[in-house]
């Protein structure tokens, strides 16, 4: 049922776990989402990947040697480039009861215990993929509006120069330019209403 997103809206899913079996299981569960899956076997590898690529979501194991999941999450949330990337913590069933609290305190969007239900994991990841797509669409709309506002500003500046020059007595031409500016403004308003 998963439909592939346009290339411009696609973002990878970062899988962070020091255990090969867990990475293979995550890939098996999430492969049907048709989004790129990127592996990291440590917190350090995860940070390097996050600085090189855009990710819609990070699935992060809590227990790892070296930089554990909590420290990795803290580093992710500390950087401007990565602070808004949602994190889903994954931990074993023998996890300390304080793990969930600590995970949310470090900025996790969700917390799942292994073994996890594949349907639940896929559904949660899909929500973040959809949020990523919507954010990309909003960014494109804002960029288009900025471009239109730039055009309006350019036209107003040109009109102002003509009026200040005082040599141009082309009133019908000035009125036509004002009409085009008003039309651009109406288009902008209509775009915001939809």
Secondary structure as GFF3:
##gff-version 3
##sequence-region A 1 194
A	DSSP	three_ten_helix	7	9	.	.	.	ID=ss1
A	DSSP	beta_strand	12	16	.	.	.	ID=ss2
A	DSSP	alpha_helix	20	30	.	.	.	ID=ss3
A	DSSP	three_ten_helix	31	33	.	.	.	ID=ss4
A	DSSP	beta_strand	37	40	.	.	.	ID=ss5
A	DSSP	alpha_helix	43	52	.	.	.	ID=ss6
A	DSSP	beta_strand	55	61	.	.	.	ID=ss7
A	DSSP	alpha_helix	69	78	.	.	.	ID=ss8
A	DSSP	beta_strand	86	91	.	.	.	ID=ss9
A	DSSP	alpha_helix	98	105	.	.	.	ID=ss10
A	DSSP	beta_strand	110	113	.	.	.	ID=ss11
A	DSSP	alpha_helix	118	165	.	.	.	ID=ss12
A	DSSP	alpha_helix	171	193	.	.	.	ID=ss13
###
